[in-house]
Amino acid sequence: MTTPVTRAEAGRAARKRVPRSAHGHWVPPVDRSDPVAVLERQGRDRLPELLPIRYGRMAASPFAFLRGSAAVMTADLASRPHTGLTVQLCGDAHLLNFGLYASPERALLFDLNDFDETFPGPFEWDVQRLAASVAVAARENGHPEDKVRRAAAESAAAYRTTMRRLARRGELDVWYERIDAESLLPLARSARRRRQVASSLTRARRRTSLHALGKLTEIVDGRRRLIHDPPLLEPAGASDTASLRKIFSDYRSTLSEERRLLLDRYRFVDAARKVVGVGSVGLRCFVVLLAGRDADDPLFLQIKEARKSVLEEHLPHGPYVHPGHRVVAGQRLLQAASDIFLGWMSGPQGRAFYWRQLRDMKGSADVAGMDPTTLLAYARLCGTALARAHARSGDRIAIAAYLGGADTFEQAVADFALGYAGQTAADHAALGAAVAAGVVTAAPEV
């Protein structure tokens, strides 16, 4: 069996392949693909009538562009040498893919919350995407450049110090590590900010299926139905509804036995097509309304199409053939605790889907409204959560040894983040130019 000493030696040996300082400055390769062309390739086989919404949302700001362009950044990261220290990557670890959600025990946790691109790969790719998102958000908020750099560096520093702490812990201790939402309150230094955080936690606790009942449904001819709010929420047609009913049993089979029993206590009421996110717009996504004990005991499930991860083009084959299975397995591995209704199956035309609860005490940060002090604290929190997630699947001892006790890694990542923030601004401008030239059509943001 490999000892902690030999694992640490392997981590330090990786510095010979890729020195920590090599994670620094961003220089685009001469054969870099046009970012708009990358997005257009992604749009093939998506619902064409929704693509203008995607482009419209991405064109809103550089940060919105970054959110929707994981494929662009992944190709850029893949053009650089990597450590070979593999973890289960989130694949899209920007600031808004962290947030609050409920554990199965109804505790409110803070963690990664998006796994559409999850795939095994080099740990630093997630860290670099996180740091770049911090830099883009900070510049967009008008922060001074020294504050931009510091916040980006602190996200990577929190990752490094957390990974080194977890490298000294036992396996079960690492597995059960979690960030309780109540631990967020001390991060707010002022009384006003603590009140804001407390209010955010309260709102998240209210975001349940019962809360969604009044927002997403209405009574039509004496029966409860999902509302018609085109193009964001539209009733599923007869064909889609029949397909959803048919594949429900296949999804059910991917749950554990006790959760199948729980699901069997609900009945199918209605279904609608839903537009979600930024990068995901155009993928087939549905909401299903189920009723339990009575009409006032609802459960909303989201069924979302799963495709190949943007990482798969650049990395060795992963362990899962089914994209929905990949998403669900990756989420269960990365999160400290996961939705009890996570499941996956294949639908019409062999398309892959995964299922989860639509609302389960979910909440996200208002990054656009953060001052430098608050963004710095939030960047640290996200770096901490990312290290906890990576430590469950990767060799935390080797990674910790690679990172070391000095600040070399985070300073290099900060250099990269500032450079890539500039690249993101240029790519965002390229999308704007493509919209103005009529190359792509962007709908007003909805």
Buried (B, 14 or more C-beta within 10 A) or exposed (E): EEEEEEBBBBBEEBBEEBBBEBBBEBEEEEEBBEBBEBBBEBBEEBBEEBBBBBBBBBBBBBBBBBBBBBBBBBBBBBBBEBBBBBBBBBBBBBBBBBBBBBBEEEBBBBBBBBBBBBBBBBBBBBBBBBBBBBBBBBBBBEBEEEBBBBBBBBBBBBBBBBBBBBBEBEEEEBEEBBBEBEEBEEBBEEEEBBEBBBEBBEEBBEBBBBBBBEEBBEEEEEEBBBBEEEBBBBBBEEEBBEBBEEBBEBBBEBBEEEBBEBBEEBEEBBBBBBBBBBBBBBBBBBBBBBBBEEEEBBBBBBBBBBBEBBBBEBBEEBEBEBBBBBBBBBBBBBBBBBBBBBBBBBBBEEBBBBBBBBBBBBBBBEBEEBEBBBBBBBBBBBBBBBBBBBBBBBBBBBBBBBBBEEBBBBBBBBBBBBBBBBBBBEBBEBBBEBBEEEBBEBBEEE
